[in-house]
Amino acid sequence: MRSNTGFLLVAALILPVLTVSCTASRFIGYVSKPASPVTEGQYAIPGLHQPVKVTWDEHHVPHIYAQNTDDLWYALGWIHARERLFGMDTLRRMAGGRMAELMGNQDAPADMPFDDLLGMDRFFRVMNLNHDSTRQVQALNAESRAMLESYIGGINSYIASGEPISIEYSLLGTAPMPWDVVDVLNVARLTTFELSTNFPWEMMRFVLAAVNGPDAQQDIHPGVPQWGPHIIEREDHDYSTMPRLDPDPMRANPLKILVDRGENIAQWEPAVSAVLSTLATVQEQAGPYFSQAASNSWAVSGAHSKSGKAILANDPHLLHMAPGTFMICHLNAPGIDAIGAVLPGTPLLLLGRNQHVGWASTNTFADVQDIYLEKLDPNDPSRYLTENGSEPFRVEKETIRVRKGNKYEDFVFDLRYTRHGPILNDSAIGGLPADAAPIALKTAAVQPSDEITTVMKWLGAKTVLEFRDALKTWGLPIQNWVAIDDQGHIGYFPLGLVPMRRTFDGTVPVPGWTGEYEWDGFIPFDQLPQMYDPPSGMIVTANNQVVPASDYPFPFSIDSMPGYRAARIRELLKTRNDWTGDDFRKMHTDSYVKQAERLMPDIFKALEGVELTAQEQKALEAMKAWDMMATRDSVGASVFFSTYREAWVLGLEDDLPLLFEKMVRIFSITYGFFDTLWADRPDAKVWDLKGTPKVETRDDILVMGFKGAVKRLDRVLGSKVCEWRWGRLHTITFHHAFGKAIPGGAFDVGPFETDGSWETVWAAGGGFWGDYDTFPVSEGPAFRQVLDFAEPENSNMIVDLGQSGWPATPAYSNAFEDWNNGRLWKLSMNPEVFGQGQTSVMELVPVAK
């Protein structure tokens, strides 16, 4: 592993570089001898009722044994603050629009990701996560509220204890603020926002329609199902018998209807473009914490396993960041004995198992948001139009505290609301004229729900059906929950608050003044798509579409990802009926490129009869000989993906508005629409290059793309085709929030060569566009788990980087080498087993009265 200690050679640069109110002595003192708090001994903690024992195993996983649940959550908060406080703090502040309060606005060096914190704070204030969290607190039952109070009690107790605090605070010259219940929900809501952002796709399609017309938008980026299988196929559950809606909302085109009515949709283009530009800026700055996530999960019943027991696998794809997203914890108290991935800043064990049930999730991309085009009252711009006349905007003043050294300045702005939600114009960092046509965001996040109760219930679930029933209080995010139990049952439940749209499909913005495009409540719990013990005996979810749009009456998950990973997993599962947990572990690292299987034959066809240089011929031969595995040593992968990217640029850059192009580069998963053009529409107008006398087709573009890729690979990797290894282009780095502001990127980990691509089972993406030369990896499996109820004590799990948040210490990156080589940690819940590999034991005791 890279130790990141070579930065001592640049100590002379510390003072001019570290301008974030820190001192060189603090930095030098830490990096010369990185250390984290001691994890053994007895600690007297005010607020505990009874002693709590914490055993740290060889992987730095805490096994927390409490004699009551209040103490369990209190101890978990204390440990999270000890190990991950700064990362937790960053998440709560980002969600609440309070980053400038911690780090100032422009105080950070240019190399830090956060260089306009005031603008980012303003954006998240308009996204309303803090308001949503405040509302959710009111929806919590007494047990959920008590759980969160205990958890934040542990955090605050640690902050006040005098124990070591995350080194980042010392470098910033500040101290952490106490936590409250809203802060915990803010961390959870940030994850919800990350997994529920459909609205950028709506706005990107609007930009296409405003610039090129609604028909061109449908031509380039329609709202149609992606390629590949559905999660629920008819042989497992036939939803085509549900009553159909008439007219079919999937056939509606609200933007074309507006144009046909004589509306000039370009009047909303300034607002849409400004908001997209703001979102792009936030995405670029908040890269270490904000992504469009993907994931895999699959399960088989005993009919497909060697042991006759159910098996489950899961790997949620999130940003690879330092410290990592999750921390594996084992929680034990009366009625609770579970192990799995916990999101620090919350007490929620989101993925894992108890003694009877294991659960996993992937993102459905269910559409829980809509953009409404609003109209100002022409006689009074403080009002907006509805089908019943004009109504006044509801206006709230937002105040952002901006740190200036040891003082603070207030930045105040007005945030307007319509009946649909906040006016996104007010998020624009550069500002918009007061009379600009407004757009509003409507989201299901404002609805009351109690995810805390859900988690509490599933921690004690004994069957798959009990796990499903726990989801009745779950609101957002809508996840593909997959569960198995020790009785052999398997189930799939994408449950939560999904709007019922009867007149539109949610893929483009809709007029807000006519009353035609309103939600009709939410899809009832028992009508949401789901499966229990499906006849096929298998469940596969990989961000592909949940159910065929032609079968299910309500728009559900249209902007999903292509089904390449799902198709590959299904393909593998159908080859045998004697699967084991170790086989599933190996499947996690499968790097077969179904995307190439679909698209690469078109490259070969296009190159038939084309005169090639000797180097181009060798590159073509490497691609033809490629086994379509995107491993580190693969040459064919380098040629294919480089050709793909060159073809994308040639085929689309002269047709896309610059803002749309920028957004597609940032939200890389939107490239699925390009695959549809490639595979199904070789003669589409978008293939023609503007400014040339010839009318180019797809095949012309593929030839130029291949030749351009060979030239680029020659320049970047040298003239020998045999040395164009995928790993030289495809590397992973875990970035800390301070980025290169720390000399030598000392708090970062990497780069390292790694396998996979965006759409392989080993998902490794995020840098598809980058600098157009390499493919740096920023997103992938932040956590992996395999549960085989034939061997339930082997809770095989791993995080992507490490358990600790203390930079450069062993546990900061103790998982990476195993993770990058496809190994999992065996994590028992039996004290006699994990006690044998313990490294230290802590006893947390109440303060003597």
Secondary structure, 3 states (H helix, E strand, C coil): CCCCCHHHHHHHHHHHHCCCCCCHHHHHHHHHCCCCCCCCEEEEECCCCCCEEEEECCCCCEEEECCCHHHHHHHHHHHHHHHHHHHHHHHHHHHHCCHHHHHCCCCCCCCCCCCCHHHHHHHHHHHCHHHHHHHHHHHCCHHHHHHHHHHHHHHHHHHCCCCCCCHHHHHHCCCCCCCCHHHHHHHHHHHHHHHCCCHHHHHHHHHHHHHHCHHHHHHHCCCCCCCCCCCCCCCCCCHHHCCCCCCCHHHCCHHHHHHHCCCCHHHHHHHHHHHHHHHHHHHHHCCCCCCCCEEEEEEECHHHECCCCCEEEEEEEEECEECCCCEEEEEEECCEEEEEEECCCCCCEEEEECCCEEEEEEECCCCCEEEEECCEECCEEEEEEECCEEEECEEEEEEEEEEECCEEEEEEEEEEECCCCEEHHHHCCCCCCCCCCCEEEEEHHHCCCCHHHHHHHHHCCCCHHHHHHHHHHCCCCCEEEEEEECCCCEEEECCCCCECCCCCCCCCCEECCCCCCCCCCECCHHHCCCEECCCCCEEEECCCCCCCCCCCCCCCCCCCCCCHHHHHHHHHHCCCCCECHHHHHHHHCCCECHHHHHHHHHHHHHHCCCCCCHHHHHHHHHHHHCCCECCCCCCHHHHHHHHHHHHHHHHHCCCCCHHHHHHHHHCHHHHHHHHHHHHHCCCCHHHCCCCCCCCCCHHHHHHHHHHHHHHHHHHHHCCCHHHCCHHHHCEEEEEECCHHHCHHHCCCEEEEECCCECCCCCECECCCCCCCCCCCECEEECEEEEEECCCCCCEEEEECCCCCCCCCCHHHCCCHHHHHCCCCEEECCCHHHHHHHCCEEEEEEECCC
